Amino acid sequence: MTAAQKPISQTEFVAIMAMLFATIAISIDAMLPALPDIAAALSPDAPNAAQLVVTSFVFGMGIGTLFAGPLSDAFGRKRIIMLGSALYALAALACYFAPSLELLLAARVVQGIGAAAPRTVSIAMIRDLYSGRGMAKIMSFVMMVFTVIPAVAPLMGQGIIAIADWHAIFLAYIAFSAVIMLWMGLRQPETLPLTARRTLQISTLWSATSELGRHRVIVISTIVQALTLGALFATLSSMHGIFETRFDRAETFPLWFAFIAVGSMSGSLLNSRIVMSLGMRRVITGTLAAQLCLTLICLLTIATGLMPEVLAFPAHLLWSIGLFSMMGLTMGNLNALAMEPVGHIAGLAASVISSLATVGSVLLAIPIGLAFNGTVLPLLTGVAVLIAVALSLMRFGLPAR
């Protein structure tokens, strides 16, 4: 038995899964400080278009997610993660040399397709070993470690820009992916045995996909994921612009972003402690209700002029921490809830669910992000609508048992 075949501890497994998830966070968050420079260099006449560097990556990830799971069901989890990471690195190199915004966005789509493998297949790996509330607990630990990356990614991006320029961020992506793949390749055993693999047949894939649509819990969980992720990606797209234009804090944005990320870590930690006793549905519904109330309070006080200017920035920080904490209290639970009935097709299920949720979230986030007008009102309005719909679906379509 080789070192790669030996079982690893749960702690190391959680760390590896978190780093695979972190491929997404670092690919998005490290770009945020670069958006003004990208706009100045590639789209000076339409600065808001630089936001598409974020959403194009997420869109590609949604497309790639559809294929990563079924391929991992047929060929094994580790092999597909490795191949996806190789595509991710090659696309990052293409981004580095891209001479126009259009080519940069195209390369970012391809980079997102490659990143879909570590993001989606890692969920299937967790489902191979855990299910139900046990999976939700592991996902909470993964999300808790994963949230460290958003805290440091903008600082990393700003540091790279200070030393070189925004192009060099893509070289950092290549290095990050190489380190994680080496770690996983040497330490993490394959979780899907040969006897459990499924052939890539169109009829089999269609049959399995149709099965997902027959589960009410999967359909509603997927829609709620799309709405929740839409709120997150709309916030990420607008965030730097809000800090720069509304609050005149562009230079210190990475530090404030780190503060928000660290503050939101409590969401995943809290979820890991309460999900086993309260259940996934109650935690999701309660979290959405709390964030909707916070969003509506901020929206109404700002729109009516009741928000004192001295409190505007602290209120926005509090709201942002609440939104990021919402992810730690909902996304792992939503994934576990959706995956619970379909452990026998975990890879395909993870792909279809994540693909639909991700592509849907991009379609929801883009108009909110492009509506940015120098104030927080378009973002708060859009997020309030998305969370209200998600809460209604959970409350009336999928009540707690």
N, C-alpha and C positions, 0 to 999 in steps of 0.2 A: 504494500500500500504506500503510495507516494504522499508527500506532504499535502498536495492539492486534494487528495481523496480523504484525508482525515477530517472528521467532524470538527467544526469550530464552535466556540462558545456563542451563546445567544448575544452577548455584548458585542463581539466582533461581527456577528451576522448583522445586527442592527446598524453598526457603524458602516459596513460595506453598503447595505441597502440605502442608508442615508446619503452616502456619497454618490451613489447612482442617481438618486433623486436630485442631488445637488447640481448635477450637470445642467438641469433646467434652470435652477435659480441663478447659478453663476453666469449662464448664457444670456439671461435677461437683465439681472440687476447690475452686473459690471458694465453694461452698456449705457445705463441711465446717465452717468456724468458725461458721456461722450455725445449725447444727442445734440446739444447746441453746436459742438464742433462739426458733427456730421451734417447738420443743417446748413451751417456756414459754408462748408466745403462742397456739398453735393446738391443742396436744394435751397439756396439763399432766397429764392422768390416764394417759397412755400415752406416755411420752417416747421409747420405742424406735420409735414410729410415725413420728417425724421422719426416720428413716433412709430411708423410702419416697420422700422428695424426691429422693434419689439414684437409687434403682432404678426409680422411675416414669419418670424421664427416659430411662434406658437402655432400658426396655421400649418406650417410644414410638419410640426410635431403631431398635430392632429391627423394629418394624412398618413404619416409613417406609422402611427399607432395602430391603424387599421390592419397593417400587415405584420407588424412585429410579433404580436401574440400568436397568430396561426403558424408563423414560421418557427416560433419557439416551441409550439406544441409538436411540430414535426421533426425538428432538428436539435432540440435541446435548448435550455435557457442560456447557458454560458456562450455558446457559439454565436447566437443571434445578437447578444449584447456586444460581443467583440466586433462583429461585422458592422453593427450600427455605429459603434464608437469610431471605427476606422472611417466610415463615411462622414461622420461628424467632424473629424479632424481634417479630412480633405476639403470639406466645404469651408471650414474655418480658414484654411489656406487660401481658398478662392476669395473669401471675404477680404482677406488682407490685401490682395492685389486688385480688388474691384475698382475700376476707374469712374464708375457712375453710380447713382443711387439705384437705378433700375437693376444693374448687375449685382449690386450689394444685396438688394432685397431678394433676388433670385437665389443667390448663394445662401442667404439666411434661411430661405424655405428648405433648401436641400440640407442645411445644417440641422434644422428642426426635424426633418425626416430621420436623419441619423440619430439624433438625441432621443427619438421616440423609443428606441430599443432599450437603453438602460432604464428609462422612466417606466415604461409599460411592463417589460418583462420582469423587472424587480418586484412588481405587485404580484405577478404570477408565481414568482419564486416564494414569496411570503405565503401565498395561498397554498402552495404545494406542501408547506410545513404546518400551517395554522389555519383555523377557520373561526367564523362567528366572532364572539366577543374577544376570544384569544387573539384573533387576527387584528381586531380593532386596537387591542392593547399594544401589540407589536408595532402597528402603524403609528400609534401615538408616540412611542419611543423613537421611531424613525423620523417622524415629523419634528420631534423635539431636537434631535441632533441636526436635522436638515435646516432648521431655522437659524443655526449659527452662520450658515453661508450667506444669506441675505444681509446679515449684520456687517460682514466684512467685504462683500463683493463690490459695492460702490466705492469703498475706500481703495480697494485694489485697482479698480478702473481708474480712479482719479490719480492714484500713484503712478500707474503706467503712463497715463497721459502726460503727467509732469516730467517723467523721465524721457519718454519717446513721444508718441502721439497716439491718437485713438486707434490707428491700424494695429498697433502692437498688442491690443487687448485680444485679438484673435490668435496670436501666438501663445498667449497665456492659456487660452482654451485648449489648445493642442497639448500643452504640457500637463494641464490638469487631467485631461482625459487619459493620457498615457500613464500617469501615476495610478489612477484608479483601476485601470485595466490590468496593470501589472499586479496590484494587490489582489484583485479578485481572481485573476488567473492562477496565482500561486496558492491562494488560501481557500477560496469558496468552492466546495464540491458542487457538482451538478445536482439539481433537486428533482429533475424529471427523469425517472428511469426509462430505459428503452421500451419496456413492456407497456408503459403508459402513454407512449407517443402516438400521435394520430397522423394519418396520411393526408397530404394536401390534395384533396379532391373537392371539386366545386360543389358537388352534391352534398358532401359531408359538411363543408363550410356553411352552405346555405341552410341545411337542416339545423346546425348548431346555432346559427345566427337567428333563425326563426324561433328557436326555443327561448332565446333571451326576451323576445317580444311578448311571449306568453306569460311572463312573470311581471305582475304589476309593480312589485317592489323594485325591480331592475329598471323599468321604464321611468318611474318617478324619481328614483335615485339619480339616474343619468341626467334628467332634465334639471334637477336641483343642483347637480355638479356643474352643469353648463352655466346656470344663473350665478352660482357662487363664484366660479372662476371668472365669469364675465365681469363681476364687480372688482375682482382682484386685478385683472389685466387692464381694465379701464383706469383704475387707480395708479397702477405702475406707469401707464402711458402718460398720464397727466401730471405725475408727481413732481418731476424736476421742473416743469414749467410753472407749477403752482409755487414751489419754493423760490424760484427765480423771479417770477413776475409779480406774484401777489405779496410775498413776504420778504423779498430782497435778500434771500439767503442761499444763493447759488453756490458760493464758495464753501459753505459749511454743510451743504446738502448731504454728502456721504456720512458725516458725523450724526446728523439728525436721523438719517435713514437707519444707521446702526442702532441708535437709541430706540427707534420704533421697533426694529427687529428683535432686539434684546427684550424689550418690554412685552412683545407678543409671545415670547417663548412660554409664558405661563399658560397659554391656551392648550398646547400639547401636553404639558405636565398635568394640568387640571384634568384633561380628558382621560389620561392614563389612570388617574385615581378614581374617577367617578363612573366611567363607562361600564364597568363590570357590575355595578350596583344599580345604576339608573337605566342602563340600556341605551343603545345607539340612537333610537328615534327621539327619546326625550331630550337627550343632549343636543342633538341637531336642532330640534324645534325651539328649545329654550335659547340657544345661542343666536339663531336667526332673529328671534323676537327681540332680544336685548340689543343687537346691533341695529335693527330697524328703528327702535326707539331712539337710540343715540343719533342715528343719521337724521331722523325727522326733527329732533331738537336742534341740531346744528343747522339744518336747512331752514327751518322756520325763523330762528333767531337771526340768521344772517340775512335772509330775504326781507325780513321786516325791519332790519336795522337795529334790532334789540341787542345784538351781540356787541359788547364794548370792544373797541379796537385793541385794547391792551390784552384782551382775552382771546382774540381771534386765532393767534398762532398756537397758544397752549391748547385751545379747543380742537384745532386741526390735528395736533399731535395725538391727543387723546382719542380722537375719532380714528386716526390711522392705526394706532395700536389696537383698538377694538376690531378693526377690519382684519388686520393680520392675525389677531388671536382667533377670530372667527374661522380662519382656515384650519388652524390646529384642532379646533373643536368640532369641525364638520367633515373635512375632506377624507380623513382616514376612516371615519364612521360611515360615510356615504359609500366609499369603496368597499368596505367590509360588508355593509348591508346589501349592496348589489351583487357581490361575489358569493354570498352565502349559499344560494340555491344551485350554483353552477360550478362546484369544485371539480367536476369531471371534465369540464372544458375551460379550465382556468385561463389558459393563455389566450384563447379566442375571445372569451368573455371580457378579459381585461382590455384587449385591443378594441373591441367594438364599443364598449362602454366609454373608455378613455377617448377614443377617436371622436365619437359623437359629442361628448361633453366638451372636448377641447375646441373642435371646429365651431360648435355652437357658441362657445364663450367668445371666440374671436369675432364672430359676426355681431355679437352683442356689444363687445368692448370697443370696436373700431369707431362707430358713430359717436359714442360718448367721449372717447379720446379726442377725436377731430373737432368736437364741439367746444373744446377748451378756448376760452375767451379772455384769459387773464384772471378769472375769478374761480372760486371753488363751486359755484352754483351748478354748472352743467354736470360736474362729477357727482355731487351729492344727490341731485335729482335722479340721474341715471341709476346710481347705486341703490337709492331708496326703492325705485320701481323693481329692480331685479330681485332685491331681498324680499320685498313684499310678495312677489309672485312665488318665490321659493318657499317662503313661510306658509303661504296658502296651500301649496301642494303637499307639504309635509303635514300640515295640521288637518286638512280635510281629505287628502288622498291617501295618506299613509300614517294614520294616527298611532301613537305609542300603544304598545300592548301591555 
